[in-house]
Amino acid sequence: ETLRDLDRPVDFLLLDGWPSLAFDILRIVEPKMADGAIVAVDNIAHFRADLLPVAERLSRAPYRSTRLPFRSGTLVAVYGGV
């Protein structure tokens, strides 16, 4: 609920914990993302099924993303046309 009332642009979003809520959180925060904002998603390999919608969203415009070679998988994306 508190994320719906953000009053300034978001520069960094860390999605770590509650993987089943991650996509909903991304959808709520996305309209408030600053150009060039960074989104980091931890444990992308460990919670593959829950985080699949997040990974798919971050693989398309307006994002550019890459997966870091950590065992549990970390996906990092940049929002916008920086």
C-alpha positions, 0 to 999 in steps of 0.5 A: 500500500505504501508504494502506491503513494510514492511522491518522488521518482524511484532510482533503485528498486531491490526485489529480494524477499517475497518472490511471489509479490515481486511482479506486483511490486514492480508493476506498482513502482514502475510508473514512478521509475526515474530514467536510468533507475536500476532494478536488482532482483536477487535469487532469480534462479532459486525462485525461477517460477515465482520470478519468471514474470519479473524476468520477462518484464525486465527483458523488454523495453524500456529495460535493458537487463543482464544476469550476474553470475552468482549461484542463486542468480541476480538480475540487474536491469536499467530502466529507460533510455539512458 
